[in-house]
Amino acid sequence: MATVLVVEDSQFQQQMLSDILSQEHEVVGVAETGTEGVKMAAELSPELITMDIIMPEMDGIEAVERIRDRGIDVPIVMCTSVEQTEKMKQAVVAGADQYLTKPYHETTVLETIRDVL
């Protein structure tokens, strides 16, 4: 069981992802912006981070860069809509390890998390 930080601005998506992850992992925090996500990643020391790409204040790509710049080397799984393939490529360059597409499917989420851990 890994500790997970969920970074997602949509409360509906936060809840859906947290519910799925909680089946096998402990969700230790939820952030609604990239700024909060960077701060919470440093404070909570999660073993895995899920990161939405499009968020207010700071997008997921910049948040990943800042998390990596702080020396936080945990798996980061980006969460994106299907049509955001160019942003996904940017996220991988920034330091993301894997991605999930919305809408979330329980089996896919859990398998992806198992793979990166």
Buried (B, 14 or more C-beta within 10 A) or exposed (E): EBBBBBBBBBEEBBEBBBEBBEEBBEBBBBBBBBBBBBBBBEEBEBBBBBBBBBBEEBBBBBBBBBBBEEEBEBBBBBBBBEEBEEBBEBBBEBBBBBBBBBEBEEEEBBEBBEEBB
